[in-house]
Amino acid sequence: MGKSAEDYDAATVIIIHYHRYDDNYDGWNLWVWPDKPKSMDGKSYSFDRRDEFGVVTTVKFSEKHSRLGFIVRLREWEKKDITADRFVDIPDSGVAEIWVIEGEEDFLTSPDRIDLTPRVKMAFLDSLSEIYASLSAPVDTKTVLPEVLLDGSPVKVQSFEKADPTDVSVTNYVKITLTEPLAPKSVSKRLSLEIEGFLPGNIIVRKALDNSEFFYQGELGSIYSEKETVFRVWSPVSSSATLILFDDLYSDSFIEVPMKRIEAGVWEAIVQGNLHLRAYKYRFVSYGKERETVDIYSRAVTKNSERSVVVDPAKTIIEGWAQQKVPIFNKPEDAIIYEIHIGDMTSDPNTNVENKGKYLGLTETGRTGPDGVTVGIDHIVELGVTHVHIMPFNDIHYLNEGEEGEYGWGYDPYLYMVPEGHYSTDPYSPLSRILESKAMVMAFHEIGIRVILDTVYNHTATTGSSSPFDQTVPYYYYRTDATGAYLNGTGVGNEIASERPMMRKHILDSLKMWVNEYGIDGFRFDLMGLIDKETVLAIDRELHAIDKTILLYGEPWGGWGATVTFGKGDQRGTGVAVFNDNLRDAIRGSVFDEKVKGFSLGSRAKERRIMRGIVGSIEYSSDIKDFADDPSETINYVSAHDNQTLWDKNSAAMPDASRELLTSAQKLSNAIVILSQGIPFLHGGVDFARTKFGNDNSYNAGVDLNKMDYSRKAEFIDLFTYYKGLIELRKNHPSFRMSTAEEIRKNLKFLDAPRNIVAYVIDGKSAGDSWEEILVIFNGNLEPAEITLPDESWNLVVDRDRISEKPLERLSGKVKLEPISTYVFFK
């Protein structure tokens, strides 16, 4: 009789054996978690012993669980053994024991079934005539011939060779070339590879689907009319597709409607009648497995996106939508961007916002907080910015919608064409999230602010069986290596293959939907460095054809060790901007080492880097040049949701700094950003010294830590007023937002200045300004400094503590500069 959990002094026990063919287990470990809805409560466990099979560990839980999830991973998510999450049902004894073979999704529950014969680990059809296969053991390509089978019938093979030219003929990675290309329709049939001495394997159709035969230009998803709804889904590898149409949103009753294969691998079903608010899913059969999933083109969903929903577009229009006044916007350099999170912005309990943490909370005006300060949307209006950048609010995976205490930043996307339900007042209603998110967008428009949606097209939250993309066309939408392992340049387990034509189409279709149906005025692209250049250029071309004033910008990098496909410099000559981390790090110091100070706390030898940022990162001179052709290509910033807040960073870099010094650094940092050429970007709350108490990655820290604490606005109201004044100054004076590199080179001249001081003069008259000349001085010294003003006397309008459009005083000759300060003069 087997052991029970009690024999291990635990409530639940799982014993996991793991086998690798190369016998190299260095760095491999387990991630195990209780199977709860959308749980992220996993922990790592090391293999602690060996047996004849491989390595073993025993994982114990003090709580009773009926099901556990597990992943075999390399170190800290360098790669996974397989991408799919796997789950183990726990028997009544409380003890489960399993045997896992490298690369095999199905694990064994009995050692009697173990077969360690070498096998075809993964084979990919990467063109209609080429197969690349990874084997668990080497094969001699000069002495063995493979057999490719199509629905059991042999296909003629022209050659069998090493896939890597640098390899020897005895290799684990091989290439098979077929005598004749397969017919496009063959991709939905069972393709398999047999090699003598190896267990056979399925051939997965991967890059072959990039062939133009499989590109579908038409509309996908559920296409509604009052008389009928057309359902279309692209899945060329499926041998059958079925529409599962539920009786209503949450009913267990449904009908099955066979779908017909039409062109380019698209399946279609037409259902008569008015299907508004009918839930549906798709069932595919591919590679010998049945897969059930929601529609990746879902425009509406049930709670937690468990089902797709058909909606009548006419029912998704809110009152006044067609008449809303989108704020006038002339050129990118006029933008002043403020980054917010929907939950953070209105969740402070010390305010009278009614719909706290919801879309509708950001439609409420006249709301106040401690000492009567404005909050929510009124706070943003009072500050004076032109654009609000909202962290992702398309469908988020790791949020149990409507549940108390749920929190996330949104960088774990599930579906791209539907708003997140957690921010709606009724996540059970498919229409609530649509109507209320539109109400939020319209509220910003009506009050004079444009809306930017943060997007995550570099990865999804999950892959495999829990990804609707992988369930629809396995392995197509993600980048994979020769063994089928998902590439991880994002650091979170997968990379979207944006270069694949039908993934690129999905990205473009979803972006255009947000513009056309939700009135979105711009997009920020998370880890844009991992989106291929052709896709970025297509985004630029197609969105600006709809509206030339749409703002597009993103991060020109990937995760640690990523292969960057759109980096700084690649944006040259486009309508796309990139975040300027060069200027960020010069001002605040390294984001990777909190102890490193920047210019705003007296760090020396940063003047040249500050100058590059001031001129918009263009080629200004032989020694002042950076990555941009045009000032509209740079997003100047010093802090964002990532890393420590500016206040926390400076507090960590100089722990003994006084409050006065930290406040001065807070002012100087974004004075440089706001008064530089290019597009300024502000982290929400930086205007009142927002703190997260040192947490540099608060995505899962909850709303209590992340909320906009408006008591700090009351406490730092002088700082807020200073930021407000800087923003007004930029908006009132075109000298700070010149449109071309030529204008900047012509009108902006740097002055010789003492150490740790950057000073420049702008020819305001030539720049079309009401001020004929403008002098700006940034003092990065921790002690008072002196500088001699050029020419005759100047009108002072900005110093360390004051901002005014009218002269504060008139100065000439040698002037004293306060420590860590900004000065602006005009004639």
N, C-alpha and C positions, 0 to 999 in steps of 0.2 A: 504494500500500500504506500502511495506517495506521501511526501511530507505536506503539512499544512503550514499556513503563514505563521501560526503560533509557534511552530518549531524554530522559526527564525526571529522570534520576538518582534513580530511585525504584523500589520493588518493586511498588507498586500506585498507580494514579492514577485519580481520578474527576473529570471536568470537568462542572460543573453550570451550565446556563443556566436563568434564571428570568425569567418574564414576569408583570408585573402590569398589569391593564387601565388603572389610573389613572396608570401610569408613576411612581408614588411608591414609591421603594425605601428611603426613609430609615428606618434602624433594622433593616431586614430582613437576616437572616444565616442561616447554616447550622449545624446540629449534626450531626456525622458520627461514626459509630462502627463498629468491626469487628463483624460479626454473630457474636457468641459467645453461648452460652446465658445468658440473663438479664443481659447485659452492661450496665454503667452507665459504661463507659469511653469516653464521648463527649467531643468537643472542639468549640468554636465556631470558625467560619471566616467571614471577611468576603467579600462579593462585591467583587472588586478591579478590575473593568473592565466596559465596556458593549459591546454589539453591537446589531444590528438587532432582535434578539428581546427583549432586556432587559439583565439583568446576568449576569455570569459569574464563576466562580472555578475554580481548579484545586487540588484537594486531593491531597497526596502522602503516601504511607506508606512507611516504610523496610522494613516487613514485607510478606510476600506474603499477600494475603487473597483469598478466593474470593467474598465477599459483603460489602457494606457497607450499613449502615442510614443514613438521613438524615431530617432534619426541617428544614423552612423555618420559621423563627420570627421574632418581632418582639422585638428587644432581648433582655432576660434573661427569656424565657418569658412576656412580656406576653400573647401569643397565638401560635397556630400557623397556618400557611397552611391545612393540613388537620390533623386530629387524629391520623389513623392514622400509625404508623411505616411508612416505605417502604423497600424494599430493592432493591439493584442487584446483579445477578450480574456478576462481573468476568470478562471473556473471557481466553483464554490469553495474549493480548498484555500483560495487566496494566493496560490502559487502558479505561475505560468513559466514554462521553460521553452525557449525557441532556439533554432539554429539558423543563422543568417549567412548566406553565401554572397560574396562580393558581386555587386551589379545585378542581383536578382531581387525583384520587387516582392515576390512571394517567398516568405520564410517557411521553415519546416517546424512542425510541432513534435516530431518524433525523429530520433537519430537513425531509425531503421530506413528512412527514405533518403538519406544523404547520398548524393552522387557527385563526386568531385572530378568527374571526367572533364578534361578541357572543353571549353565551349566558345561559341561565337558570342562574345559579350554584347556587342552592339554593331549593327550594320546599317549604313545610311545610303539611300539612293540620292546622290547629290547632283546628278543630271539624269536624263532619261536613258543614258547609256553607261553611267559610271556608278560603282558601288564602292564605298570605303568601309572597311570592317576592322573592328578591334577585337582581338582574340585573347583568351585568358592564358594561352601558352604560345610559344613561337611555332611557326610553320615554315617549311622550306618551300618558297614559292617556285623553285626550279624543278621540284620533284613531285609536287602535289597539284591536282587540278580541282577547283571547286565546282559545285553545281548550284546554279541559280534556278529556283522553281517558281513558276507563276501558276497559282492555283493547282499545284502539284505537278505541272508539266514543265520539263526542262526548257530553259532559254539558252541559246547558244552563247558561249563565252569566247571572246577573242583573245583576252590576255589576263594573266594573274601575276601581279608583281608587288614589290614593296611600295607602300604609299608614300613613304618618306625617302626622297632620293639619297639622303645621307646614310640611310640604314643599310644593313647587309641583307642578303636574300632570305636569311632565316630571321623572321621578324614577327612581332605581334600585331603589326598594323599593315593591312594589305589593301590593294586596289584591284577591283575586278572591272574590266571593260567588256561590255556586251558587243556582240557582232553587229546587231541592229538596235537602234534606240527602241525603247518600249513605247507602245501607243499611249497617249495621255490617259485614256480610260483605264489603263492597266493599274494605275496607282491606287484604285479602290479595291483591287484584288489582293489575295494573300501572296505576298512575296517572301521567299525564305532562302537562306543560304546554308548549304551543306558543304562541309570540308571533312575529308577522311580523318578519323581519329578525334573529331570534335562533336559535341552536341550541337545540333542546328539552332539557328536563330532567325527571328523575323527580320526582314529588311524594312526599316522605317524610311518613309519618303520625307526627305528634308529639303535640301536646296533645289531639288528637281522641281519643286512647286514654285520656284521663282520664274520658271518658264512662262512666257507670255500667254501660252494656252490656258493657264490657270488664273489669269488676272481678270477680275470681274469689276466692271466700271459702274454697274447699276447700284440701286439702293438695296440695303440689307436691313434685316430686322423685321418687326411687325409693322406693316404699312396699312394703316387704318382707313376705311371709308365706312359710311353708315350701312352700306349694303353688304360689304364683305371686307375681310382682312387678308392680306397676302403676307405669308411668312416666308422669308428667305434667309438662308444661312449658308455660308461657304464652308464646305468640308469635303474636299475632293478625295480624301483618303478613305472616306466611309463607304462601306458596301451597302448600307441602308441608313435612312434617317426618318425619324418619327416625331411628329408634333404631339406632345402631351398637353391637352387642353382641359384645364380644370373647370368644374362647374361654376366656381366663383373664386374669390381671392384665396380663401383658406380651406376650401372643401377638400376632402380626401377623394371625392369622386372626380373622374376625368374620362375623357374619350381619347383614343389614339387615332391620329390621322396620318396615314402613310404620306411621306413626302416624295416628290418626283424630282429626279435629277435633271437639271436643265443645263445651261452652258457653264463652262469654266469651273466645274466642280461645285456649283451652287445647287442646293436643294430647295424646293418650293412646295408650299401647300396653300391652297386658297379655301378659306372657310366662309360660307355665306352667313349673313346676319350681322347684327350690331354687336360686336364683341368688346365694347368699351368696358374696362375693368375686369376682363377675364384673364386669369393667370395662366401661364404656360411654361413649359420647358421643352428641351429637345432630348431625344435619345439617339445616339449614334452607335453603329457597330463598325469598329475599325481594329485591325491587327488582332482579330479573334476575340475582342472584348466588347462588352456593352458599356457605354458611357452615357451618363445622364447629367445634364447641366442646364443652367440658365443661358440666355442669349447674350453673347458679348455685345450685341447692339441694343441691349435693353434701354428703353427710354424711361421706363417706370418699373418698380419692383415692389414686392411685399416686404414686410419687416425682415431686416437682416439679409435682404437680397436672396431669399430662399427660392423665390419664383419671379420670373419676368411677368410683366403685365402689359396688356394692350390698352392704350389710352386714345381717346378722341382728342386730337390736338386743340380743337376749339374749347375743350374743357380745361386746358392748361393756361389759358390767357387770363390775366388778372385785370380788373377794372383800371382803365387809364393807361394800360401798357402801350398801346399804339400812339398815344399822345404824349408820352413822357419826353422830357427835354434832356437829351444827352448833352453834357457840358461841352462847350466849344473848346477845341484843342488844336493848336496850329502846328506845333513841331515838337519832336521828342525832347529837346532840351528845355522845354517849358514845364516838363513833368517834375513833380516833387512827390515821391512815393513813400507811403507809410504802411509797413507790414503789420498785419493783425491776424489773430486767430479768433474764430467766431465765438468759441467757448470762453476764451480769456477776456474778451472785450467787455462782456456784460455780466460776468458771474460774480463780481464783488458783492457780497451780501450787504455791504454798507452803502448801497444805492437803492433808489426806488424804481429801477428797471423791473418791469413785470415779467417779461419773457427772458429770464436770465439764461445766458448760454445758448440762445436759439437764434435762428434767422430773424425772427420777428423782434428780438431784443435790439437788433441793429436798425429797426425802423422806428423805434420810439424816440421822440424828441422831447425836450423839456425835462429830461431826467438829470438828477443831481446826486452827488455823493457827499463825503465829509466836507464841512465848511462851505457847502453849497457849490462845490466845483462841478463843472459840466462833466458828463460821462457818456460813454457809448458813442453814438454817431455825432452827437453835439461836440464831444471832445475833439473829434477828428476835424470837424468843421471849424471849430475855434482855433485849432492849431494852424489851419490854412493850407494844408497840402492839397494837391490836385488829384492824386490817385491813391486809392486804398488797395493794397496787395493783400488778398485774403488767402491764408494757407489752405491747402487742398480741401475742397468740400464736394468733390465728386466721390462716389461711393467708396467707403473706407472699410477694410476687412475687419480689423481687430477692435471693433466697437460693437457691443451689444446694444442695439439702438433703443433709446428710451430708458435704459437701466441706470439707476442711481450710481454715481461714482465712476461711470465710464469716462475715459479721457484718452485722447490721442491727437497727434499732430496731423495725421492724414497722409503720411508718406508710406502707406501700406495699401495701395489701391486694389480694388477688386473688379469694379466695372467703371468705365470711363465716360459713360454717356447718361448718367443719372446722378442727381444730387444725393448727398449723404442724409439718411433719415434721422440720425441722432440729434441733429440741430433743428428738426421740425417739431411741432407740438404734438403730432400724432404719427409716429413711425409706422403704424399699422395701415395708414391710408396712403396709397401710392401717389395721390394727388397732393397731399399736404406738403411734402418736401419740395415738389415742383413749384407750387404756387407761392410758398413762403420764401424760397430762395429767390424767386423772381421779385417778390415784394421787397426783399433786402436790396437787390440790385437797383430797382427803381427808386427806392428811398435815397440811395446814394446819388443817383443821377439827378433827382429832383432837388437835391440840396447842393448840387454843384461839384460832385466828386465822381470821377470815373473809377471803374472796377477792374482789377486785374485778378485773374484766377491762377493760383499756383498749381502746376501740373506735374505729374510723376510718370513720364513715359520712358523711364530707364529700367524699371523693374515692376513686378507685381508682388503683392503680399505673399502669395504662395504659388507653387507649381504643382504639376502632377494631378492627382485625383481631386485636389481642392482648388484648382485653377480652371475657370470656365474656358480660358484660352487653350490650355492643354487638353481639356476634355473634348473640345471641338475639333482641333487638329493637333494631335500629340507632337511635341517637339518642334513645331513649325515657328511659333511666335517668340521663341527664346533662343539665345546663342548657346550652343553646346560644343563640347570638344570631341575628339575622336572616339572617346569611350562613352559618349552620351551624357557626360557630367555637365551640368549647367554652369556656364561661366559666371564668375562672381566679381566682376569689376565694380559692382555697387557696394559690396561688403554685406549684402543682406540676402545672398543666396541665389540670385539669378540676374540676368540682363535681358531686356527686351531686344529682339532682333529688328530694330527699326528699319534696317536696310531691306528687309523682305518686302516685296511689293504689296502684299495684302495686309501686312502690319503697318506699313507706311500709309496705306489707304485708311486703315482704322484710325490712326493718329489724326490724319487730315479730316476725316469725316467727323470725328468727335470734336475737334477744335472748331470747325465750321458750325457745328450744331450749337456750341456754347455762344458763338458770336450771333448767329441768326435767331436762335430761340430764347437765349437768356440775356442777350444784350451785353455780353462781356466785352470789355474794351482793351484787353491785353492779357498776355500770358507770361508767366515765369516758368522756366523749365528746370526742374530739379536734375542735378547731374547731367546737364546738357552735353557735357564732354563725351558721354557715351551714346549720344544720338548721332547717327552717321550724317556727314555733311550734306549729302544729297537730300535727305529728309528735312534738315533744317532749312535748306534753300527752298524746298517745296513749300514749307510752312510760310516762310517769308513771302514767297511769290503769291500763293493762293489766298492767304489771309489779307495781305495788303491790296489784293485785287478787289476784295469785298469792302475794305475800309482802310485807307492809307494811314489813318491816325492810330491804328492798333499798335500798342507797345509790345514788343517781343524781346525777352532777355532771359538769360539763364546762367547757370554755373558752368564755366568752361573747364571742368575737371570731372573725374570719376572718383570711385573709392580708392583705397590704398592699393597701389600696384596695378591699377586699371590701364587698359589700352585706350587712350583718349582719341576719339575720332572727330571731335569738334572742340578745339582748344582756343586759348587766347591767340588772336591773329587770324583765325579762320573766319571770323566775323567781318573782316575787312571788306568794305564795299557792299555790305548787305544792309538790310533794315533790321538787323538783330544786334542787341547789345549783350555784353558779358560783364559779370561782376568783377570789379577791380580789387582783387585781394592784395595787389602790390601796394596800393594806397592804404588799404585797411591795415596791413601789417606795419607800414611805416608810421601810421598815426597811433595805433594801440599796442603794437608789439605782436609777437607770434601768438596765434590762436592755439598752437600745440604746446606751448610752455607758458603757463600763467605768470611765471616770475619775470618774463622778459617785458621790459617797458618799451613804449613807443615815444614818438616825438611829443605827444601830449602830456607825458610825465618826465620830460627832460632828457630822454635818450638822445645821444649825439649822433652826428653823421647821417641824419635822415633827410637833410634839406633837399638833396637832389631828387629823392624819391617823392617827396612832397610836391616839388615843382612839376614832376611828370604828371601827377594827379591833377594839379591846378590847371594845366593846359589841356586836360581831357585825354591824356595818354597818347596824344598825336606825336608825329615827328615835328617837334618844335625847332630843334637845332641839332647840331652834330652830337651834342652831349646830353640833350634832354629829349628823349624819344622813348616810345613804349610800343604798345601793341595795336593802336587804333589808327584808322585813316580819317575818322570823323568823330567829333565829340559825342555824337548820338550813339556811338558804339560802346561807351563805357558807363557802367552803373557804379557810381562812387558811393562807398558805404564804409562804416566802421564797425557796425554790429548788426546781427540778424538773429533769427530764432536759434540758429546753430551756435554752439560754443557759449561761453559765459556772456552775460549782459555786459555792456560797457562799464557800468558801475562795479560789477563783481570782478571783471578783469583788472581794472585799475586798483581796486581794493586788494586783490591778490598780489599784483605786481609791486605794490608799495603799501604793505600792511600798516606802517606807521604814519601814513598820510593823513592829514587833517581832513575834516569834512569840507573845509573851504577849498583845499587843494583839489580834492576829488571832484567837487562841483566845478571848479575852474577847468579841469581836464574834460569834464562832460561838455562844457561849453565850447572849448577850443576844438575838440575832436570833430564835432559836427558843424562848427563854423567853417572848418576847412572843406568838409564835404559839400555844404550848401553854397559856398562861395567859389567852388571850383567849376570849371567848364565840364560839361557832360550832364549826366542825369543823377541827381541825388536820391538816395534811398535811406530811410530811417526805420529803425526797429521800433515797433510799437512800445511806448513807455519809456524810451530813452530820453524823452523830453521831460520826464520827472524822476530820473535816476532809478529806473526799474531795477529791482534786484530779484534774483532767484536763489539768494543765499549761497552762491558759489556753484550751484548745479549747472554743469555745462552741457547736459544732454537730457532735458527735462521732459522728453516726449511721453514718458510713462509715469511722471511724478504727480499727476492729478491736478485738478483745477485750483486747489487751495494754494499750491506753490506757484502755478503758472498764471493765475488771474491777474488782470490789471488792478493793482491795489491803489485805488483812488485816494486813499489817505496820504500816499506819497505825493500825489499831485498837490494836495493841500499843503503838505509839508515843504515841497520844493516848488512852490508856485512861482518864485522868482526865476528858477531855471526854465520852467515851462514858458514864462513870458519872454525870456531871452530867445528860446527856440522859435517862438511865434514871431518875434521881431526879425530874426534871421530869414525866416521863410518869406515874410512880407517884403524884406529888402530884395531878395532874389526875384520875387515876382514883379516888383516895381521897376527893376533895373535890368534891361536886356544885356548890359555889359557882362553879367554873370552867366549868361546862357546864349553865347554866340553859336551860330549854326554851322560854321565850317572851320576847317583847319586853317584855311587862308586868312579868315577874319581874325582868328586867335593869334597867329603869327604876326599879323599886321598891327593889332591893337593892344596886345599885352606884352609888357616889358618887365623883366625881373631887375631888381636893384641889387647892387652889392650891399650885403648886410652882415652884421656881426654873427658869430657862431650861434647856431640853433635858432636863427631868425630867418624867416622867408618873407620877402617884401616884393610887391610888384605894383605896377601902375597900368591902368587900363585907359585907353583913349575913348572915353565915353561918348564924345561927340561923334566920332567915326562909327561907333557901335550903335548909334541911334538912341543914346541915353539922354535923359534930362540933365545929368551931371556931366560936365565937360571932361573932367578928369577924375579918376578914382584911384586912391591909394589904399592897398590892403597890406596889413602886417600881421604875421603870425609869430608870436614869441613862444618858443618851446623851452625856455630856460626856467629852472626852478627858483631863480632869484631875479630881482628887478634887472632890467637891461636898459641901455640907451641906444637911440638911433637918431641920425640927423635926417630930417625931412628934406626932400629935394625941393628946389625952387623956393618960391615965397610961401606964404601962410596957406593953411588948409583948414577946412571945416571938419571937425570931429563928429562922427555920427554913431560910431560903435567903439566901446572899450570893453574891458573885462566884465563889467557889470551892467552897462547901459546900452540901449539901442534906440535910435530915434531917426526919423526921416529928416527932422529939422536939426540944424547944428546945435551940438551940446556946448561947444566952445571952439575958439579959433586958435590954432597953434602953428608955430613955425620953428625952424632951427632944430636944436637938439631937444628931444622929448624923452621922458622916462616911461618905460613900459613895465607894467605890472607882471609878476611871474605868471606863466602859463595863461596867455591872453591873446585876444584878437583886437585889432584896431582897424577901423575903416574911416577914411577921410575923403572929402570930395572938394572940387572947385566948381 
